[in-house]
Structures are given as C-alpha cells and as structure tokens.
Amino acid sequence: MSAKTAPTLIQQFSDLFNAYKRSLGDYHDAKLGGDSARAAGVCDESLEALRCFCRDVGMLMRPPRPPRRVVHRSQPGYDQDAYDAHCEAVQEFGNDAGAWLAERAEQPKGEQPRPAVCHSEDFRGARWYGTDYTFTPYQAACVKVLWAAWESGSPVLSQSTILDRAGSDGSKLRDVFDKGKHPAWETMIVAAERKGAYRLAEPAARPL
C-alpha cells in the first residue's frame, strides 16, 4: 500500500464499515415482512462489499457474519445479549482492520511488511500472529478446517466436526497435535468456551 493510496483506502474502509453497521441496525429494527426482507438484503450487500474490500487489499481478517436468528428482534429466538455480542465483535473487527490499514500506511514506500497470519498452500506451514508453525499432514488438515471457520466469521467448531472434516479417525484433537505437546496447541489452537469445541486463538491485542 503506497502513501498516496493509503488515505483513500482508509476512507473507503470507513465508509463501507459504517454502511454495514447502519444496515445491521436497520435490519435489527425492521418490521417483519417486506421491510425486514429489504433490510436483510441491504445488510447482506453491505457485508459482502466490506468482505470484498478486505480481500482486495490483502487483509486476512473478515467481518463476522450476523447470526440471523438473534439479529432481528422480531424473530423467534431473538437474544438481545447475543445481538450485543455480535455488535461488539463487529466493532472489534473495525478497530483491528483500521489499525491494520493505518500500520501499512506508515510503511516506507516499497517496503512490504510480513503478514501477521498466513499459510502455505497445503497448510503444512503457517504463521499465526508472528509465530511460525509446521504441521504433519493430519495436523495440517485440521488447521485448514479451523482456518476456514475463522475466515468465515464463525471460528468455533466441535472437536468431532474438525476431525471428521479433516479425515481423521481419531477421537481427540489433542492427540493429533502430539498429545498436546505441539507448539501450536494452546497457543494457535485453543479450547472454546463451549465444551468439546476449539478455535484459532484471537490475541487480545493483535500484533501487526
């Protein structure tokens, strides 16, 4: 990202991010029927535009997708706490993404910063917030499953789902990662709040 284009990209991100937040609030408050259907369409479009922007500028983080059943307050199963938690996650993404863009705007022209997170094509190698890891084929398959979930905005998966999608016959994810002795265990790959579920770790302060 050059210094010339950085302010434009930062402003573009701000416009897209604020548009998505507005559309999320509009959908939350819309009346059931035609109003909610239109609001849902606008929310989907603004989210997709924001995700495309992130992809086009090389940003690996993505805005979380809204859980529909808890976002629209007139829908059965609506949960105010879950809606508030999603809004907090969206704002956290906005803060992190804005910091990512600002950091790259300060890079001298021609200097390419190392990405905070990346992986090889086969996931046998990965960098997670500045730390590099290597994996066996089975471990890499599990990391690939977790990475796809993280990118989708729904990072938590049950142990059985991870192992099944990775094609493993094992019953414990910990055993796949050298019975918990692999450097990525409990650093890159951590237990989620839900029992028997795991996710890729999100540092409280993401290194850029």
Secondary structure per residue as TSV (DSSP state, phi and psi in degrees):
chain	resnum	aa	ss	phi	psi
A	1	M	-	360.0	121.4
A	2	S	-	-84.5	159.9
A	3	A	T	-62.5	-29.0
A	4	K	T	-68.3	-38.6
A	5	T	T	-92.5	-16.9
A	6	A	H	-57.6	-49.7
A	7	P	H	-59.0	-37.6
A	8	T	H	-64.3	-43.8
A	9	L	H	-66.3	-39.7
A	10	I	H	-63.0	-42.8
A	11	Q	H	-66.7	-39.9
A	12	Q	H	-62.7	-42.8
A	13	F	H	-61.9	-44.3
A	14	S	H	-58.9	-42.8
A	15	D	H	-64.1	-45.3
A	16	L	H	-67.9	-40.7
A	17	F	H	-65.1	-45.4
A	18	N	H	-66.8	-34.7
A	19	A	H	-64.7	-40.2
A	20	Y	H	-66.3	-42.9
A	21	K	H	-61.2	-40.9
A	22	R	H	-63.9	-43.2
A	23	S	H	-66.0	-33.8
A	24	L	H	-65.0	-43.7
A	25	G	H	-66.7	-38.2
A	26	D	H	-64.4	-40.5
A	27	Y	H	-66.5	-40.0
A	28	H	H	-58.6	-39.0
A	29	D	H	-94.5	-8.2
A	30	A	-	-67.1	148.9
A	31	K	-	-75.1	148.4
A	32	L	T	-60.6	144.1
A	33	G	T	115.1	-143.1
A	34	G	H	-62.1	-38.4
A	35	D	H	-62.3	-44.4
A	36	S	H	-69.6	-34.6
A	37	A	H	-65.0	-43.8
A	38	R	H	-65.8	-42.9
A	39	A	H	-63.5	-37.9
A	40	A	H	-64.3	-39.1
A	41	G	H	-64.2	-43.2
A	42	V	H	-64.6	-40.2
A	43	C	H	-62.3	-43.9
A	44	D	H	-62.5	-44.1
A	45	E	H	-64.9	-43.5
A	46	S	H	-68.8	-35.9
A	47	L	H	-65.6	-44.1
A	48	E	H	-64.2	-38.9
A	49	A	H	-63.0	-40.2
A	50	L	H	-67.8	-41.7
A	51	R	H	-65.6	-38.6
A	52	C	H	-64.7	-39.9
A	53	F	H	-59.8	-47.2
A	54	C	H	-58.2	-43.8
A	55	R	H	-63.3	-44.3
A	56	D	H	-67.9	-29.6
A	57	V	T	-92.8	3.2
A	58	G	T	83.2	19.7
A	59	M	-	-86.9	124.5
A	60	L	-	-80.9	-27.8
A	61	M	-	-73.1	151.1
A	62	R	-	-133.9	150.0
A	63	P	-	-66.4	140.5
A	64	P	-	-68.0	142.2
A	65	R	-	-77.7	140.5
A	66	P	-	-75.6	135.1
A	67	P	-	-76.4	105.6
A	68	R	H	-54.6	-38.4
A	69	R	H	-67.2	-16.9
A	70	V	H	-115.9	2.3
A	71	V	H	-93.3	-38.8
A	72	H	S	-89.3	117.2
A	73	R	T	-70.2	-12.8
A	74	S	T	-94.1	-3.7
A	75	Q	S	-82.2	145.7
A	76	P	T	-59.1	138.3
A	77	G	T	88.9	4.9
A	78	Y	-	-59.4	138.2
A	79	D	-	-133.2	109.2
A	80	Q	H	-60.1	-40.2
A	81	D	H	-64.0	-40.5
A	82	A	H	-66.8	-39.8
A	83	Y	H	-62.4	-45.6
A	84	D	H	-61.8	-39.0
A	85	A	H	-65.1	-39.0
A	86	H	H	-65.6	-42.1
A	87	C	H	-61.5	-38.6
A	88	E	H	-65.0	-39.4
A	89	A	H	-65.5	-39.1
A	90	V	H	-63.6	-44.1
A	91	Q	H	-66.1	-37.6
A	92	E	H	-62.7	-42.3
A	93	F	H	-58.9	-45.5
A	94	G	H	-59.1	-42.2
A	95	N	H	-63.8	-45.1
A	96	D	H	-67.2	-43.2
A	97	A	H	-66.1	-40.2
A	98	G	H	-62.4	-40.5
A	99	A	H	-65.7	-37.7
A	100	W	H	-60.3	-46.7
A	101	L	H	-66.2	-42.4
A	102	A	H	-64.0	-39.2
A	103	E	H	-61.3	-43.0
A	104	R	H	-74.6	-24.0
A	105	A	H	-67.7	-26.0
A	106	E	T	-87.7	-8.5
A	107	Q	S	-67.3	135.4
A	108	P	-	-57.3	146.5
A	109	K	T	-56.8	131.8
A	110	G	T	91.8	-15.7
A	111	E	-	-86.0	127.2
A	112	Q	-	-105.5	111.3
A	113	P	-	-68.5	149.4
A	114	R	-	-71.7	135.6
A	115	P	-	-65.6	145.6
A	116	A	S	-70.2	-34.7
A	117	V	E	-135.3	136.8
A	118	C	E	-166.3	169.9
A	119	H	E	-150.4	158.4
A	120	S	-	-74.9	168.4
A	121	E	T	-58.7	-36.7
A	122	D	T	-99.4	6.1
A	123	F	S	65.1	14.0
A	124	R	S	-74.0	-17.9
A	125	G	E	-133.1	142.6
A	126	A	E	-152.6	150.5
A	127	R	E	-116.3	127.3
A	128	W	E	-123.8	104.1
A	129	Y	T	48.6	53.8
A	130	G	T	92.0	-10.5
A	131	T	E	-109.3	130.3
A	132	D	E	-93.7	140.2
A	133	Y	E	-132.4	153.0
A	134	T	E	-122.9	150.5
A	135	F	-	-136.5	153.1
A	136	T	-	-74.3	168.1
A	137	P	H	-55.7	-43.6
A	138	Y	H	-67.3	-41.9
A	139	Q	H	-62.3	-42.7
A	140	A	H	-61.8	-37.4
A	141	A	H	-63.5	-39.1
A	142	C	H	-68.9	-40.9
A	143	V	H	-62.3	-39.7
A	144	K	H	-60.4	-41.9
A	145	V	H	-64.1	-46.5
A	146	L	H	-66.2	-37.1
A	147	W	H	-65.9	-42.7
A	148	A	H	-62.5	-39.1
A	149	A	H	-65.9	-40.7
A	150	W	H	-62.5	-45.2
A	151	E	H	-65.6	-28.4
A	152	S	H	-74.9	-13.9
A	153	G	T	91.4	-0.1
A	154	S	-	-124.7	77.6
A	155	P	-	-76.7	-14.5
A	156	V	-	-89.3	127.6
A	157	L	E	-133.4	148.2
A	158	S	E	-71.0	154.1
A	159	Q	H	-55.9	-43.6
A	160	S	H	-66.3	-36.6
A	161	T	H	-65.0	-44.8
A	162	I	H	-59.7	-49.3
A	163	L	H	-65.9	-39.6
A	164	D	H	-64.5	-47.3
A	165	R	H	-67.9	-26.9
A	166	A	H	-83.6	-7.1
A	167	G	T	76.1	26.6
A	168	S	-	-94.6	143.5
A	169	D	-	-89.8	-3.4
A	170	G	-	-72.2	168.1
A	171	S	S	-112.3	-12.5
A	172	K	-	-129.0	125.9
A	173	L	H	-63.7	-35.4
A	174	R	H	-57.5	-38.3
A	175	D	H	-66.7	-33.8
A	176	V	H	-61.5	-35.7
A	177	F	T	-96.5	58.8
A	178	D	G	53.2	42.7
A	179	K	G	54.1	38.0
A	180	G	G	86.8	4.4
A	181	K	T	-96.3	-4.7
A	182	H	S	-68.2	141.1
A	183	P	T	-56.8	-26.4
A	184	A	T	-79.6	-16.0
A	185	W	B	-74.0	127.9
A	186	E	T	69.2	10.3
A	187	T	T	-121.0	-59.9
A	188	M	T	-89.0	-40.3
A	189	I	E	-108.5	119.4
A	190	V	E	-131.3	158.5
A	191	A	E	-71.7	140.0
A	192	A	-	-86.9	172.8
A	193	E	S	-64.7	-33.2
A	194	R	S	-74.7	131.5
A	195	K	T	-60.3	133.9
A	196	G	T	77.9	14.5
A	197	A	E	-121.8	154.6
A	198	Y	E	-136.9	166.0
A	199	R	E	-158.3	168.4
A	200	L	E	-79.8	139.6
A	201	A	-	-69.0	143.1
A	202	E	-	-116.1	102.8
A	203	P	-	-57.8	146.5
A	204	A	S	-60.3	-38.3
A	205	A	S	-123.7	104.2
A	206	R	-	-70.8	125.1
A	207	P	-	-69.4	142.2
A	208	L	-	-111.6	360.0
